[in-house]
Amino acid sequence: MLSLFSSIGNLADRIICVAFAIVFAQVPVYMAQYIDVLAGAQMESGKMHQELEEVAGNYNLRIPEYLDKLMSNPDPMVRDNVAIQKNAEDRYQKYSLALTNLTERSIWVRPFYLIRHYDPSIHAAMHFEPNFPFTWEGAIYALMGVVIALMLIGLVKSIYSSFKKSQRKKRELYQPAS
């Protein structure tokens, strides 16, 4: 009977490892799809950036100076328009930095940059489709999933074993001597 529970435990360990491998292998898939949508958003905001740069250049100004000068206009309609342009410029700068960090960093730090630059609007615009990447990056993340699963399984088993030992000691202490 004990070997049946041991076999079930070993099977559960394997299933957990495979599940973690599959989930971790999705990280590069998600990042690739996120980067695609981010690149599109950056390109679109880049058009506004180019237009602003061109207009500001006509007045021998850089974009921030140009927008600040327009913001001093007393007309509320002009100031509202400038606020929209500033938001577009801020988005362009934010998307450009995020895109650079997500495409030029190593696979070891890229997930941390994704967390750092995560934008819910980019996530909402993507249609994530899980799949299994047959790339070195996918294999490395899958292996990391297996290692983390094994560490978690070992931790849980260690805690459970310690708990059983302490329960056994308590029973031995409180059992009346025969």
N, C-alpha and C positions, 0 to 999 in steps of 0.2 A: 504493500500500500504506500509505503514511504517513497519507493522508486517512482510510483505513478505521480505523486506530487512533485517530485524532483524533475521528472520529465515535463510535466506541465509548466513548472517554473522555468525550465530551460527554453521551452517553446515560447513562453511569454517574453523572456529576455530577447529571443531572436526577433519576435514580432515587433517589440519596442525598438530594437536597433534598426530594423528595416523601415519602420514608420519615421523615425528620426532622420534616417538617411534620405528618405523621399522628401520630407519637409525641408531639410537643409538644402537639398538639391534645387529647391524652388527659389532660393535666394538669388542666384545669378539670373534666373529666368525673370523674376520680378524686377530686378534691377535693370535688365535689358529693356523690358517693356516700359518701365518708368523713364529710363533715359530717352527712349524714342519719343514719348509724349513731351518730356521736358525739352527736348531739342526742337520740337515743333512750336512749343510755347515761346521758347527763346528766339526762334527765328521770327515769329510773328511780332513779338515785342521789339525785336531788332529793327524791324521796318520803321516803327515809330521812332526808335533811337536814331536811325539814319536821317530821317526827316528832320528831327529836332536838331541834330548835329549840323545839317546843311543850313537850316534857317539861322541858327545861332552863329554859324560861321560867316553868314552874309553880313552880320553886325560885328564881326571880329570878337565874338564871345564864345565861351564854352557853354555847354548845356546848363549846368547849375547857375551860372551867372545870368544867362538868358532867362531862365525861369524865374529867378529872383527878381529880375528887372520887371518882368511881366506881372509878378505877384504884387508889386508896389502900385499897380494900376488901381485906381479907386473903383472902377466898374466891377460890380460883383460877378457879372457874366464872364468877364475876362479871368478873374481870380478862380472861378469854378472850373473854367477850361484849363487853367494852369495846374490846378490840383489833379485833374485827370492826366495831364501830361507828366506831372511829377510821379504819379503812381505807375504810369507806363514805364518811365525811365527807371524807377526803383525795381520794378519787376524784371526789366531787362538785366540790370546789374545783378540781381539775386539769381536769376536763371543762368546767367553766364558763369557766375562763380560756382553754382551747384553743378552745372554741366562739366566744367573743367575738373572739379574735384571728383566727380563720379566716373569720368572717362580716363583721367590721367594717373590715378592712384593705383596702388597694388591691390590684388584681390583680398589681402588681409585687412586692409583698412577701409575698403570701399563700403561695406555695410554700415560702418560708423559714420561715414560721410553721408550716406543715405538717410540715416536717422537725424543727423545734424541739419541737413537741407530738406528734410521731408516737407512737402507741401500738399495739404489735403486736396487742393483744387487740381493738382496734377494727378493725384491718385484717383480722384473722382472722374477725371477725363479718360482714364485708361480702362481697358476691358481685359483684365488679367486672365490669361489662359494658362493654367498649369501644364507643364510637360516635363519630360525628363531630358535634361541637356546632356548630350554625348560630347562633352568638352572636358578639358582638364580642370577647368574651373568648377564645373558641375561635379566632377568626381572628387575634387578636394573638399567641396562643401558637404557632399554626401558622407565622405570619410569623417569629417568633423562632426557630423550628426551622429554617426556610429560611436565615435569616441565620447561625445557628451552623453549619449544614451548609456553607454557602459559605465561612465562615471556616476551618473544618477542612479543606475541600478545598483552599483556597488555601495553607494551611500545609503540607499533605502535598505538594502540587505544588512549593512553594518548597523544601522539604527535599529532595525527589527531584531537582529541578533543580540544587541546590547539590551534591548527591552526584554527579550525572552530570558536572558541571563539574570537580569535584575529581578524579574518575576519569580524565577526559580529560587534565587537566594532568599527572597522574602518568604516564600513558602517553607523553605528549609529552616529559617529563623523562627517562624511562628508555629511550626509543627511540634506538638508535644512529644517529649522524649518517651520512648517505649520502655 
